[in-house]
Amino acid sequence: MEELNEILLQRRKKMDDLREQGVNPYANDFPVEHTSEDVKVAHADQDAAALEGCEARYTIGGRIMARRDFGKAAFIQLQDRKGRLQVYVARDQVGAEVFESFKKWDLGDIVGLSGAPFRTKTGELSLRADQIRILTKSLQPLPEKWHGLTDVETRYRQRYVDLMVNPEVREVFQKRSRIIGLIRDFMQDRDFLEVETPMMQPLAGGATAKPFITHHNTLKMDLFLRIAPELYLKRLVVGGFDRVFEINRNFRNEGISIQHNPEFTMMEFYQAYATYHDLMDFTEELICHVANEVVGSEVFAYGEREVDLSAPWERLTVRESIVRYGKVDPAILENRDKLFDYAKTLGLELDKNIGHGKLMTEIFDEVVEPNLWNPTFITEYPTEVSPLSRKNDERPEVVDRFELFIVGRELANAFSELNDPLDQKERFVKQLAEKEAGDEEAHAMDEDYVRALEHGLPPTAGEGIGIDRLVMLLTNSASIRDVILFPQLRPEAK
């Protein structure tokens, strides 16, 4: 720590020296016209001879990431938003006064420079600077200068440094942006309207989750950060927007893990005159399209295994999957008491009064979900755990719903929407009873949403896709924290 303090003091002194020399260490008057990529693209195929006497001149800005000094000249690695480029800085090119100042600049300093392209003796495309200025003096050293940024907690907490020194991290977030853009284009090409719905809501609805609560002083009322945009999006379908989607931030006051962050991103969409079967085909097409564009294939590595997204994806009911992976006699699934006994053999500690449907989903989570590696649609969820889904016409104890699992985790949830206002109100009443019994995640009563249904929601199917988890899959990232720029963390230790 003493060494670090000494480095900080040295850098502050250099900043003061610049000011004394009449140099603004935080200038904002240098126009950057090009990027490192512009240089590489324009001259990628030109050898040293072809670049002799090249009249092209580039003006770029970036951070000094490395340097090699040779007395009256130096090579630096300059990093901008497009990558790194080697720059040759010589005393006889930039002038003695500037070069003397340049010799005192540090790794991490941000500079602006101009120069012409050439190739070094080793063939590396570089710029020969004829002008260079310091634009921002860095007071903190680059991490590799003293210990390297390898500590995971520090990387998440100081993401700005993580992005600065780890190119593979920048690539993950560049891919994330591309994935979201591809999804948006895919939806709009299919006539879906992108909309925005409230992030602060008077009722926490659209999912079964514990919300965050805030307070509006002027209205003198509590509000909830949204746990899902579902009920607002379906109101829009009632209003005549037959195809809507929102790429949205949701907030759930729940645990943190490699799969969960309290603030996360989803794409939720609704399509009138469609069923959940239609959305299975739609989801296959969407995710395969994005994978091909981002990864270049439907078969790729995730962790130490390979994922195959090739269609068609497997489809199993909840019951079928428990029978297969839990090696359970199908008859046991029909008997609540025998099923409860089976759950105890798995080590599950459950309330003795748990409902049959909820019991089945607890068992599914334990014995099935970890085994669903390649894409699998799980259908026919119990009505008991699906308060907003349409009951199956032949088997009302289950709903017309699916969840999509890939690499052992849920990636999407969809169903044919419940559009019977009387049925919906009855289910809200049951959820209220569960909430009063202590279930903090039970759904609230939303009278206005019931009123919207009374105006008529056309037959509709809707789906939510976890953007963070999709990005994890397509960037081979093990933790959700690796794909969220600023994940939620405990307060930093003093």
Disulfide bonds with the S-S distance in Angstrom:
none
